[in-house]
Amino acid sequence: MAKKKNKSKKKQSKSVKYIILAMMIIVIGGGFYMASGYIKQWASNLIDMMLGSAGFIVKTIDVSYIDDDGNRCPINPRDELNLGIEKGESIFKLSAHDIHTSIMKDSSIHKAIVKKKLPNSIIIYITKKIPMAIFQHDAKFSLIDENGTNIEDVSVKTSKFPIIVGEDANLHAKSIMDTIKQYDIVNKGLETLIFIRKRRWNMVVFGMNIKLPETNIDKTFDVLSGLLQQENINKKTVKSIDLRVPGNVIIDGLRMKGRINQMKTI
């Protein structure tokens, strides 16, 4: 019986030792783990100091806009953009991808290229979206680019761009606006484009309402351009011009086929 009690005591003693050993390992390991954070930070600071001494810190942030003709126009990044970078940082710690992501948060920017040039320069090229028109929707006005994407919300009172109206008008305006630009007098007088049932366009030009057909737009603008060059066709004498039917010109409800050039008053 005495032997069994001694064996039991020895087992308990060993168990206690193992428990104490395990606890010591946990405490010591935890200490090393906690200390490792400081060691890592110390090592990181040391590396940064060595890289800085070697010149691998950001000294130059060169940001340029690229215009429509491909010309480079330097800007002050602090005035224009939130790049999320500062001079004096380790160039190896900076991510070109993160800088690019930060830049593209600006809705006016179409494209950005970010390069790290060792030992100490960040080079950024930016292409801005080209404003095309003001899109009126839900009682709001948005400056949009040629793809119909929003650049910024604006006040129509201060805008120099034509207004486009209608469901999905922003997504379909580029084609007709490219055509309008070929006709100087139409482009000069363009005030509003209205997308009708997602099929065709009406316009307001020099204060006159113009109804356009679904097809043969080029020929229609040839006719409209000729009409607008006549002195007696203006917003004081004409309210609407209907060009929806090829070969027909209806001015304020009156069919004017063959009589346009002879008109003196309307």
C-alpha positions as CSV (number, residue, x, y, z in Angstrom):
1,M,0.0,0.0,0.0
2,A,2.9,2.3,0.9
3,K,4.4,1.7,-2.6
4,K,1.1,2.6,-4.3
5,K,0.9,5.9,-2.3
6,N,4.5,6.8,-3.2
7,K,3.8,6.2,-6.9
8,S,0.7,8.3,-6.7
9,K,2.6,11.1,-5.1
10,K,5.4,10.9,-7.7
11,K,2.8,11.1,-10.5
12,Q,1.2,14.2,-8.9
13,S,4.6,15.7,-8.5
14,K,5.4,15.2,-12.2
15,S,2.1,16.6,-13.2
16,V,2.7,19.7,-11.1
17,K,6.1,20.1,-12.7
18,Y,4.7,19.8,-16.2
19,I,2.0,22.3,-15.4
20,I,4.6,24.7,-14.0
21,L,6.9,24.1,-17.0
22,A,4.0,24.8,-19.4
23,M,3.1,28.0,-17.6
24,M,6.7,29.1,-17.8
25,I,6.8,28.4,-21.5
26,I,3.6,30.4,-22.0
27,V,4.9,33.3,-20.0
28,I,8.4,33.4,-21.6
29,G,6.9,32.8,-25.0
30,G,4.4,35.6,-24.5
31,G,7.2,37.8,-23.3
32,F,9.2,37.1,-26.4
33,Y,6.1,37.7,-28.5
34,M,5.4,41.0,-26.9
35,A,9.0,42.0,-27.1
36,S,9.1,41.0,-30.8
37,G,6.8,43.8,-31.7
38,Y,9.3,46.3,-30.2
39,I,12.1,44.4,-31.8
40,K,10.4,44.6,-35.2
41,Q,9.7,48.3,-34.8
42,W,13.3,48.9,-33.7
43,A,14.5,46.9,-36.7
44,S,12.2,48.8,-39.0
45,N,13.3,52.2,-37.7
46,L,16.9,51.1,-38.1
47,I,16.3,50.0,-41.7
48,D,14.5,53.3,-42.4
49,M,17.4,55.2,-41.0
50,M,19.9,53.3,-43.1
51,L,17.8,53.7,-46.2
52,G,17.4,57.4,-45.5
53,S,21.2,57.7,-45.1
54,A,21.5,56.0,-48.5
55,G,19.1,58.5,-50.0
56,F,16.0,56.2,-50.4
57,I,13.5,58.6,-49.0
58,V,10.9,60.7,-51.0
59,K,12.4,64.0,-51.9
60,T,10.5,64.8,-55.1
61,I,6.8,64.4,-55.9
62,D,6.4,65.3,-59.5
63,V,2.8,65.5,-60.6
64,S,1.7,66.5,-64.1
65,Y,-1.6,66.8,-66.1
66,I,-1.6,65.5,-69.6
67,D,-3.8,67.6,-71.8
68,D,-5.7,66.6,-75.0
69,D,-2.7,67.1,-77.2
70,G,-0.4,65.0,-74.9
71,N,1.4,68.0,-73.5
72,R,2.6,67.9,-69.9
73,C,1.5,70.5,-67.5
74,P,3.1,70.4,-64.0
75,I,0.9,71.1,-61.0
76,N,1.3,71.5,-57.3
77,P,-0.1,68.2,-55.8
78,R,-0.9,69.9,-52.5
79,D,-3.2,72.3,-54.2
80,E,-5.0,69.8,-56.4
81,L,-4.8,66.3,-55.0
82,N,-4.8,64.2,-51.9
83,L,-2.0,61.8,-52.7
84,G,-1.6,60.3,-49.2
85,I,2.2,60.7,-49.3
86,E,4.7,63.0,-47.7
87,K,8.3,63.9,-48.4
88,G,10.7,62.2,-46.1
89,E,9.0,58.8,-46.2
90,S,10.9,55.7,-47.2
91,I,10.3,55.2,-50.9
92,F,10.2,51.4,-50.4
93,K,7.3,51.7,-47.9
94,L,5.1,53.5,-50.4
95,S,2.8,51.5,-52.7
96,A,2.3,52.8,-56.2
97,H,-1.0,50.9,-56.3
98,D,-2.2,52.6,-53.1
99,I,-1.2,56.1,-54.4
100,H,-3.1,55.3,-57.6
101,T,-6.2,54.2,-55.7
102,S,-6.1,57.4,-53.6
103,I,-5.8,59.6,-56.8
104,M,-8.7,57.8,-58.5
105,K,-11.1,58.8,-55.7
106,D,-11.2,62.2,-57.4
107,S,-14.2,61.8,-59.8
108,S,-12.7,64.4,-62.2
109,I,-9.8,62.1,-63.1
110,H,-9.9,59.8,-66.0
111,K,-6.6,58.1,-65.8
112,A,-3.5,58.1,-63.6
113,I,0.0,56.6,-63.9
114,V,2.2,56.3,-60.8
115,K,5.9,55.5,-60.9
116,K,8.5,55.2,-58.3
117,K,11.9,56.4,-59.5
118,L,14.8,55.4,-57.3
119,P,16.3,56.6,-55.2
120,N,13.9,59.4,-54.1
121,S,11.2,60.4,-56.6
122,I,7.5,59.7,-57.2
123,I,6.3,60.5,-60.7
124,I,2.6,60.9,-61.4
125,Y,0.9,61.5,-64.8
126,I,-2.8,62.4,-64.7
127,T,-5.4,62.7,-67.4
128,K,-8.6,64.5,-66.5
129,K,-12.0,63.7,-67.8
130,I,-13.1,66.1,-70.6
131,P,-16.4,67.9,-69.7
132,M,-19.0,67.5,-72.5
133,A,-22.4,68.6,-71.1
134,I,-24.6,69.1,-68.1
135,F,-26.9,66.2,-67.4
136,Q,-30.2,67.2,-65.8
137,H,-31.7,64.4,-63.8
138,D,-33.9,64.3,-60.7
139,A,-33.8,68.0,-60.3
140,K,-30.0,67.8,-60.1
141,F,-27.3,69.0,-62.6
142,S,-24.1,67.0,-63.1
143,L,-21.2,67.9,-65.3
144,I,-20.5,64.7,-67.4
145,D,-17.7,63.5,-69.7
146,E,-18.1,62.0,-73.1
147,N,-18.8,58.6,-71.5
148,G,-21.7,60.0,-69.6
149,T,-20.0,59.6,-66.2
150,N,-20.3,62.2,-63.5
151,I,-17.5,64.6,-63.0
152,E,-19.1,66.9,-60.4
153,D,-22.4,68.3,-59.4
154,V,-22.8,71.9,-60.7
155,S,-25.2,74.9,-60.7
156,V,-26.6,75.2,-64.2
157,K,-26.7,79.0,-63.8
158,T,-22.9,79.1,-63.9
159,S,-22.4,76.5,-66.6
160,K,-21.1,77.1,-70.1
161,F,-22.0,73.6,-71.3
162,P,-25.2,72.5,-73.1
163,I,-27.8,70.8,-71.0
164,I,-29.0,67.3,-71.8
165,V,-32.3,65.9,-70.6
166,G,-34.0,62.5,-70.7
167,E,-33.7,59.0,-69.5
168,D,-30.2,57.6,-70.4
169,A,-29.5,60.9,-72.3
170,N,-26.0,61.0,-70.7
171,L,-25.2,57.6,-72.2
172,H,-26.2,58.5,-75.8
173,A,-25.3,62.2,-76.1
174,K,-21.7,61.7,-77.4
175,S,-22.8,60.6,-80.9
176,I,-25.1,63.5,-81.6
177,M,-22.7,66.0,-80.0
178,D,-19.9,64.8,-82.2
179,T,-22.1,65.5,-85.2
180,I,-23.2,68.9,-83.9
181,K,-19.5,70.0,-83.6
182,Q,-19.2,69.6,-87.4
183,Y,-21.7,72.4,-87.8
184,D,-20.3,75.6,-86.3
185,I,-23.6,77.6,-86.3
186,V,-25.5,74.8,-84.7
187,N,-22.8,74.1,-82.1
188,K,-22.6,77.8,-81.3
189,G,-26.3,78.1,-80.6
190,L,-26.8,74.8,-78.9
191,E,-28.5,75.2,-75.5
192,T,-30.3,72.0,-74.7
193,L,-30.6,68.4,-76.0
194,I,-33.7,66.3,-75.1
195,F,-33.7,62.6,-75.5
196,I,-37.2,61.5,-76.6
197,R,-38.3,58.0,-75.6
198,K,-34.7,56.8,-76.0
199,R,-35.1,57.0,-79.8
200,R,-34.4,60.5,-81.1
201,W,-33.5,64.0,-80.0
202,N,-35.0,67.5,-79.8
203,M,-32.9,70.5,-79.4
204,V,-33.0,74.1,-78.3
205,V,-30.8,76.2,-80.5
206,F,-30.6,80.0,-80.2
207,G,-33.8,79.8,-78.2
208,M,-35.7,77.9,-80.9
209,N,-37.1,74.3,-80.4
210,I,-35.8,71.9,-83.1
211,K,-37.3,68.5,-83.6
212,L,-35.0,66.0,-85.2
213,P,-35.6,62.6,-86.9
214,E,-34.4,59.2,-85.7
215,T,-32.2,58.8,-88.8
216,N,-30.4,60.8,-91.5
217,I,-29.1,63.2,-88.8
218,D,-26.3,64.5,-91.0
219,K,-28.7,65.6,-93.8
220,T,-31.0,67.1,-91.2
221,F,-28.1,69.2,-89.8
222,D,-27.2,70.3,-93.4
223,V,-30.8,71.7,-93.6
224,L,-30.8,73.2,-90.1
225,S,-27.4,74.9,-90.7
226,G,-28.7,76.5,-93.8
227,L,-31.9,77.7,-92.0
228,L,-29.9,79.2,-89.1
229,Q,-27.9,81.3,-91.5
230,Q,-31.0,83.1,-92.7
231,E,-31.5,86.4,-91.0
232,N,-35.2,86.0,-90.7
233,I,-35.0,82.8,-88.7
234,N,-34.3,83.6,-85.1
235,K,-35.9,83.3,-81.7
236,K,-37.8,86.5,-82.2
237,T,-39.6,85.2,-85.3
238,V,-39.6,81.4,-84.9
239,K,-40.5,79.3,-81.9
240,S,-40.1,75.8,-83.4
241,I,-38.7,74.0,-86.4
242,D,-39.8,70.4,-87.1
243,L,-37.4,68.4,-89.2
244,R,-38.6,64.9,-88.4
245,V,-39.8,64.1,-91.9
246,P,-37.1,64.1,-94.5
247,G,-37.6,66.8,-97.2
248,N,-40.0,68.7,-95.0
249,V,-39.4,71.8,-92.9
250,I,-42.3,72.8,-90.6
251,I,-41.9,76.1,-89.0
252,D,-44.3,77.0,-86.2
253,G,-46.8,74.5,-87.7
254,L,-46.5,75.7,-91.3
255,R,-44.9,73.6,-94.0
256,M,-42.2,75.6,-95.7
257,K,-41.0,73.2,-98.4
258,G,-39.6,75.1,-101.3
259,R,-40.2,78.5,-99.8
260,I,-37.4,78.9,-97.3
261,N,-35.2,81.1,-99.3
262,Q,-38.1,83.4,-100.4
263,M,-39.3,84.0,-96.8
264,K,-39.0,87.5,-95.5
265,T,-41.3,87.2,-92.6
266,I,-42.7,84.2,-90.8
